[in-house]
């Protein structure tokens, strides 16, 4: 009898834990605001469709902002918070070039006017990232909602956890693994570099301070590197010149980013690193030899998975009234 009783207790505990996990997942669901703010997702989409065609480069910015948010403390809009002492995530080195905070705040004000205190900044950022990419011709992915906003934003955590353009494959994979993301996710989410821009500091050490002839990184195609030095980053100290991450195709969400990697024309060290691992390289080749829709479908899965990283739901966190400020 004692053995049977113990077994029942164990089963109750196990099912209790599973129920808790299930309820936490259930709180992140499609159409979470269907009854509490039924127009919420349409309001976001309408605003994006109105403004992103006039500033399509913002799509890449929101994709990056969403990733930088999720990789630190989970997808809780902590990247949007201000800090009077300059110690917030947005003050971290990887976030200094993020753009579009005012855009998110304007969307938030529209939603506050429609449904005060209902729609989280975390959900707004996630939806804006998806809708912006779709508006510029990129893939659609499902965005289950119900995220709540965090109240902590720490510059050190951002500097530590956000992958750098200078990281090697091992470091990149470790940072992704720390968030429950795997090698496939790393390759796919890096594919977001098919749109958008960067600046010379992210690549100058590959052009001027590396081990190859003329200071060029030997893992970089020499013709590409010389062209960058001659026409873009003309000095090692250039901090302002804009670079395309996917030259000739930066406004189109396509596979050319991966084609460039195989030609040793990835802009960042972290791009080139994807070809240094045999499993990663094999997956890149699979993407390139498959119909483009395969990349779109797989990218969509990776984005939805990333959007679930360490989310706050239920009674966790809060629904901020302004995205840049914690509620009083």
QUIPE-V639170 format. One record per helix or strand of 2 or more residues. SS is the DSSP state (H for helix, E for strand). FROM is the first residue (numbers start at 0). TO is the last residue. If there is no record, write none. Layout:
# QUIPE-V639170
ss:SS from:FROM to:TO
ss:SS from:FROM to:TO
This chain:
# QUIPE-V639170
ss:H from:1 to:25
ss:H from:39 to:53
ss:H from:56 to:69
ss:H from:77 to:79
ss:H from:88 to:90
ss:H from:92 to:94
ss:H from:100 to:113
ss:H from:120 to:134
ss:H from:154 to:160
ss:H from:168 to:176
ss:H from:182 to:193
ss:E from:196 to:198
ss:H from:199 to:201
ss:H from:203 to:207
ss:H from:212 to:214
ss:H from:221 to:230
ss:E from:241 to:243
ss:H from:255 to:261
ss:H from:268 to:272
ss:H from:277 to:288
ss:H from:291 to:305
